[in-house]
Amino acid sequence: MQVEVDQSGKIEQTEVDTVLAFANGASGSLLIRATVKRQCVQTLRQRRKGNKTITLHLFSVGLYLLLRGVLRKGAVVIIDTEYIGREGDIKGMLFRMARRDNLDLEPDQIQFRQVGRKSSAHIIAIGVFRGEKAPDKVVTVAELLQWL
């Protein structure tokens, strides 16, 4: 199975909600409200994390919570390139969370490339972001911080 992932509303933009969505046969979406992002950022700053690190951590945890049920042997996840040059960091964080969950992943299962506006993942993400569709999951501060 192969799925594509897209984001609407950047994680680092704490004044707007963020939606992460995957699609290709199966589909799912996850909403991180702006208020939740701001609370997480405040907590991470108190832990002396830098802004770039905070963004990558929140993005990675959001991805993991979205894909947790999809990640298994043989599944390939194609993530839209959002943070060019930081793909290795994101992939590393995803693999650490998967190990915590006793999931055995292969390095080539997580890939980064342009997904595009015609992707089903993009259509779902933008639909949830605009309020045209309900998210499958709304993430809480506690859920995010549990993985950070």
C-alpha contacts under 8 A as a table, 3 or more apart, distances in Angstrom:
res1	aa1	res2	aa2	distance
1	M	74	G	6.78
1	M	75	A	4.87
1	M	76	V	6.27
2	Q	24	N	6.81
2	Q	75	A	5.71
2	Q	76	V	4.57
2	Q	77	V	5.81
2	Q	78	I	7.47
3	V	22	F	6.18
3	V	23	A	5.42
3	V	24	N	5.06
3	V	25	G	7.82
3	V	26	A	7.81
3	V	75	A	7.84
3	V	76	V	6.42
3	V	77	V	5.09
3	V	78	I	6.16
4	E	22	F	5.34
4	E	23	A	5.60
4	E	24	N	6.58
4	E	77	V	5.94
4	E	78	I	4.69
4	E	79	I	5.91
4	E	80	D	7.44
4	E	115	V	6.86
4	E	119	S	7.71
4	E	120	S	8.00
4	E	121	A	6.06
5	V	20	L	7.02
5	V	21	A	5.56
5	V	22	F	4.32
5	V	23	A	6.82
5	V	77	V	7.27
5	V	78	I	6.10
5	V	79	I	4.72
5	V	80	D	5.97
5	V	115	V	7.45
5	V	121	A	5.63
5	V	122	H	7.60
6	D	20	L	5.82
6	D	21	A	5.55
6	D	22	F	6.55
6	D	79	I	6.52
6	D	80	D	5.47
6	D	115	V	7.01
6	D	121	A	5.54
6	D	122	H	5.38
6	D	125	A	6.59
7	Q	10	K	6.94
7	Q	18	T	7.06
7	Q	19	V	5.62
7	Q	20	L	4.56
7	Q	21	A	6.53
7	Q	80	D	7.68
7	Q	122	H	7.20
7	Q	125	A	6.22
8	S	18	T	5.79
8	S	19	V	5.15
8	S	20	L	6.59
8	S	122	H	7.74
8	S	125	A	5.69
8	S	126	I	5.77
8	S	129	F	6.30
9	G	13	Q	7.01
9	G	16	V	6.31
9	G	17	D	5.98
9	G	18	T	4.47
9	G	19	V	6.39
9	G	129	F	7.23
10	K	13	Q	5.39
10	K	16	V	7.93
10	K	18	T	5.97
11	I	14	T	6.79
11	I	17	D	7.96
11	I	18	T	5.94
11	I	37	K	7.51
11	I	55	T	6.23
11	I	58	L	6.99
11	I	59	F	6.30
12	E	55	T	5.63
13	Q	16	V	5.98
14	T	17	D	7.29
14	T	34	A	5.22
14	T	35	T	7.48
14	T	37	K	5.99
14	T	38	R	5.85
15	E	34	A	5.58
15	E	35	T	7.91
16	V	33	R	7.28
16	V	34	A	5.10
17	D	31	L	7.07
17	D	32	I	5.80
17	D	33	R	4.48
17	D	34	A	4.52
17	D	129	F	7.20
18	T	31	L	5.87
18	T	32	I	5.12
18	T	33	R	6.40
18	T	34	A	7.17
18	T	129	F	7.08
19	V	29	S	6.82
19	V	30	L	5.62
19	V	31	L	4.65
19	V	32	I	6.32
19	V	125	A	5.67
19	V	126	I	7.70
19	V	128	V	6.84
19	V	129	F	5.95
20	L	29	S	5.67
20	L	30	L	5.27
20	L	31	L	6.68
20	L	62	G	7.27
20	L	63	L	7.03
20	L	66	L	7.16
20	L	125	A	5.98
21	A	27	S	7.30
21	A	28	G	5.59
21	A	29	S	4.16
21	A	30	L	6.30
21	A	66	L	7.30
21	A	121	A	5.42
21	A	122	H	7.23
21	A	124	I	6.32
21	A	125	A	5.14
22	F	26	A	7.89
22	F	27	S	5.28
22	F	28	G	5.44
22	F	29	S	6.51
22	F	66	L	7.83
22	F	67	L	7.85
22	F	120	S	7.76
22	F	121	A	4.79
22	F	124	I	7.85
23	A	26	A	5.63
23	A	27	S	4.10
23	A	28	G	6.65
23	A	120	S	5.66
23	A	121	A	4.74
23	A	124	I	7.93
24	N	27	S	6.44
24	N	120	S	6.83
24	N	121	A	7.56
27	S	121	A	7.62
28	G	66	L	7.21
28	G	135	P	7.82
28	G	136	D	6.05
29	S	66	L	6.77
29	S	124	I	7.27
29	S	125	A	6.80
29	S	128	V	7.73
29	S	135	P	5.31
29	S	136	D	5.14
29	S	137	K	6.45
30	L	62	G	7.64
30	L	66	L	6.00
30	L	135	P	5.72
30	L	136	D	5.95
30	L	137	K	4.76
30	L	138	V	5.76
30	L	139	V	6.98
31	L	128	V	7.95
31	L	135	P	6.09
31	L	136	D	7.97
31	L	137	K	6.22
31	L	138	V	4.73
31	L	139	V	6.16
32	I	36	V	6.50
32	I	37	K	6.81
32	I	62	G	7.86
32	I	138	V	6.19
32	I	139	V	5.48
32	I	140	T	7.51
33	R	36	V	5.24
33	R	37	K	6.43
33	R	138	V	7.74
33	R	139	V	7.69
34	A	37	K	5.07
34	A	38	R	6.24
35	T	38	R	5.14
35	T	39	Q	6.29
36	V	39	Q	5.20
36	V	40	C	6.23
36	V	140	T	6.51
36	V	141	V	5.44
37	K	40	C	5.13
37	K	41	V	6.06
37	K	141	V	7.65
38	R	41	V	5.06
38	R	42	Q	6.14
39	Q	42	Q	5.15
39	Q	43	T	6.28
39	Q	141	V	7.00
40	C	43	T	5.10
40	C	44	L	6.08
40	C	141	V	6.36
40	C	144	L	7.57
40	C	145	L	6.91
41	V	44	L	5.10
41	V	45	R	6.02
41	V	54	I	6.68
42	Q	45	R	5.18
42	Q	46	Q	6.37
43	T	46	Q	5.17
43	T	47	R	6.54
44	L	47	R	4.89
44	L	48	R	6.50
44	L	49	K	5.61
44	L	54	I	6.75
45	R	48	R	4.88
45	R	49	K	5.16
45	R	50	G	6.91
45	R	51	N	7.99
46	Q	49	K	7.45
49	K	53	T	6.30
49	K	54	I	6.26
50	G	53	T	5.27
50	G	54	I	6.10
51	N	54	I	5.03
51	N	55	T	6.22
52	K	55	T	5.19
52	K	56	L	6.32
53	T	56	L	5.21
53	T	57	H	6.04
54	I	57	H	5.16
54	I	58	L	6.09
55	T	58	L	5.32
55	T	59	F	6.06
56	L	59	F	5.12
56	L	60	S	5.96
56	L	89	D	7.73
56	L	90	I	6.50
57	H	60	S	5.12
57	H	61	V	6.06
57	H	90	I	7.65
57	H	93	M	7.53
57	H	148	L	6.84
58	L	61	V	5.22
58	L	62	G	6.02
58	L	144	L	7.36
58	L	148	L	7.83
59	F	62	G	5.14
59	F	63	L	6.14
59	F	90	I	7.96
60	S	63	L	5.02
60	S	64	Y	6.11
60	S	90	I	5.71
60	S	91	K	7.96
60	S	93	M	6.37
60	S	94	L	6.19
61	V	64	Y	4.98
61	V	65	L	6.11
61	V	93	M	7.97
61	V	94	L	7.45
61	V	144	L	6.48
61	V	147	W	6.47
61	V	148	L	7.35
62	G	65	L	5.22
62	G	66	L	6.13
62	G	144	L	7.36
63	L	66	L	5.07
63	L	67	L	6.02
63	L	94	L	7.83
64	Y	67	L	5.11
64	Y	68	R	5.47
64	Y	94	L	6.19
64	Y	97	M	7.33
64	Y	98	A	7.96
65	L	68	R	5.35
66	L	69	G	7.65
67	L	70	V	5.09
67	L	71	L	5.97
68	R	71	L	5.57
69	G	72	R	7.91
70	V	75	A	7.11
71	L	75	A	6.11
71	L	103	L	7.71
71	L	105	L	7.68
72	R	75	A	5.68
72	R	103	L	6.85
72	R	104	D	7.14
72	R	105	L	6.73
73	K	104	D	6.95
73	K	105	L	6.20
73	K	106	E	7.58
74	G	109	Q	7.20
75	A	109	Q	6.27
76	V	108	D	7.48
76	V	109	Q	4.38
76	V	110	I	6.06
76	V	111	Q	7.52
77	V	109	Q	5.96
77	V	110	I	4.99
77	V	111	Q	6.09
78	I	110	I	6.22
78	I	111	Q	4.79
78	I	112	F	5.47
78	I	113	R	6.67
78	I	115	V	7.76
79	I	110	I	7.46
79	I	111	Q	6.12
79	I	112	F	4.78
79	I	113	R	6.31
79	I	114	Q	7.71
79	I	115	V	7.30
80	D	112	F	5.83
80	D	113	R	5.25
80	D	114	Q	4.92
80	D	115	V	5.06
80	D	116	G	7.95
81	T	84	I	6.19
81	T	87	E	7.83
81	T	112	F	5.62
81	T	113	R	5.23
81	T	114	Q	5.59
81	T	115	V	7.78
83	Y	86	R	5.59
83	Y	87	E	6.70
84	I	87	E	6.53
85	G	88	G	7.52
86	R	89	D	5.31
86	R	90	I	6.44
87	E	90	I	5.11
87	E	91	K	6.01
87	E	112	F	7.00
88	G	91	K	5.06
88	G	92	G	6.02
89	D	92	G	5.09
89	D	93	M	6.28
90	I	93	M	5.17
90	I	94	L	6.23
91	K	94	L	5.07
91	K	95	F	6.19
91	K	110	I	6.91
92	G	95	F	5.13
92	G	96	R	6.23
93	M	96	R	5.10
93	M	97	M	6.29
94	L	97	M	5.25
94	L	98	A	6.15
95	F	98	A	4.96
95	F	99	R	6.15
95	F	105	L	7.19
96	R	99	R	5.15
96	R	100	R	6.37
97	M	100	R	5.04
97	M	101	D	6.43
97	M	147	W	7.29
98	A	101	D	5.00
98	A	102	N	6.18
98	A	103	L	4.96
98	A	104	D	7.10
98	A	105	L	7.50
99	R	102	N	4.74
99	R	103	L	5.44
99	R	104	D	6.78
100	R	103	L	7.59
105	L	109	Q	6.80
106	E	109	Q	5.54
106	E	110	I	7.99
107	P	110	I	6.34
108	D	111	Q	6.51
115	V	119	S	6.16
115	V	122	H	7.66
116	G	119	S	5.64
116	G	122	H	7.10
117	R	122	H	5.71
117	R	123	I	7.11
118	K	122	H	6.88
118	K	123	I	7.04
119	S	122	H	5.22
119	S	123	I	6.42
120	S	123	I	5.01
120	S	124	I	6.16
121	A	124	I	5.23
121	A	125	A	6.07
122	H	125	A	5.07
122	H	126	I	6.02
123	I	126	I	5.41
123	I	127	G	6.02
124	I	127	G	5.09
124	I	128	V	6.23
124	I	133	K	7.81
125	A	128	V	5.34
125	A	129	F	6.06
126	I	129	F	4.87
126	I	130	R	6.03
127	G	130	R	5.26
127	G	131	G	6.25
127	G	132	E	5.05
127	G	133	K	5.47
128	V	131	G	5.02
128	V	132	E	5.76
128	V	133	K	4.70
128	V	134	A	5.80
128	V	135	P	5.90
129	F	132	E	7.63
130	R	133	K	7.77
131	G	134	A	6.81
135	P	138	V	6.69
139	V	143	E	6.41
139	V	144	L	7.13
140	T	143	E	5.26
140	T	144	L	6.49
141	V	144	L	5.28
141	V	145	L	6.05
142	A	145	L	5.16
142	A	146	Q	5.96
143	E	146	Q	5.30
143	E	147	W	7.13
144	L	147	W	5.72
144	L	148	L	6.61
145	L	148	L	4.93
